[in-house]
Amino acid sequence: MIENDSLQTTPRRERRRIVRPSDAEDIDRSVDQPDDSFGTPTSWDNEREVILDDGDTPPPTENDDFWNEERPPHYS
């Protein structure tokens, strides 16, 4: 086995990080923070509104007129 000292790697330089101040300083960015972004599990059911389909909508039409109307214009 041949050992070669020239193959040793040099440590990488630390990257320069640039911090650019925002043009929109007055925007609330608290939503972007990862901590507690979904809230507590007990508040999930209290904050949402679920609308159930009550069955008043008619079933989709199964005739050819309906499907011809829904056909994309480039399809012939």
N, C-alpha and C positions, 0 to 999 in steps of 0.2 A: 504494500500500500504506500502510495506517495503522499507525503504531507507537504503542503505548500502554504507558507505563511502569507502569501499575497492574496489568498482567497478569503481572508478574514474580512468581515464586514465592519464598516465604521458605523457608529450610532447615527441614527437619523436626526436631522435638525428638527427642532420643535417648530410646528407650523405657526405662522403669524395669524392671529385672529383679529379681524377688523370689526369694530363695533360702529355701526352706522345709526345715528339717531333717526328716529322716525319723523317723517314729514307731518304725520297726523298725531300730534302729541296728546290731544284731548280725547282719543278713542279709548274706551274701557276695554282692556285686554285681559280682564280677569277670567274670561271664558277659556282663554288659551292655556291656563294653568292646569296641570294634570291632576292635582289633588282634589278629591271629592267632586269630580265633574258630573257624576251621575246621582249625587244626593244620597240620602239614606234609604235603605230598602223600604222602610215604613212609609216614606213620602211618595213612592212611585205610584201607588194606587190612588192617593189623594189628589194628585196633580193632573191626572190624565182623564180625558173624556172619551168614552167608547160609544160609538154610534152603531147600533146593530141594524142589519137589514131586516126590515119587518115584512118582507115578502110582497110589497105592493108593486114592485117593478115587474113588468111582464118578462117572460123568458125570451132569450134571443131568438130572432126569426131564423128559421131553417130553410127558407126558400132561396131560389137563385137570384131573385131581385136584390135581396139584402147583400149577398156576397158580391154581386156585380157592382153595386154601389160602393162597397168597401175596397174594391180592387184598386191598386195603385195606378196612377196615370201612365206609367211607363210599361205596364204589363198589358199585352194584347193577345 
